[in-house]
Amino acid sequence: MLSVKVKSEIFGITKPEAKIPEINLRLISEKITLKEVIERSVKEQIKAMQKISLTNTQIYDHLTHQYLDDEKIQQLASTGKISIHKSSVNIDLEMETQRAVRAFTKNRFKVFIDGRELSNLNETHPLYDGCNVTFIRLIPLIGG
């Protein structure tokens, strides 16, 4: 069994409590598609946040910061401010994994394995015990 370290980065967020915790993804196979890496990582990230007793609202906020999709951006931008806090929310693992995959296809974040950028969701990538996977959230500049 392989253990792969996965971390999520959003440049500009300096508060440690606002970041998704780093996880160790346990895999049976050395080869996995990028889509599977994203899906498995999101599920494990949610479990890790539940384990440290974050509320569903806090978990939703963390996931939304990392995997914000076009629909949500447009909805929030129409109010003049992108603020994602909800008073209560249920976390649906399948919905959150789908949202993350959709965000990747819209270039909302990039995925790197040991510094090598991955771009094809369905391509199989070789992994090894101890390799590092990094999700980097891209923040659009004002005006485009």
Summary of the structure (lengths in Angstrom):
residues: 144
radius of gyration: 15.1
end to end distance: 43.3
largest distance: 47.7
contacts: 384
relative contact order: 0.25
helix: 38%
strand: 24%
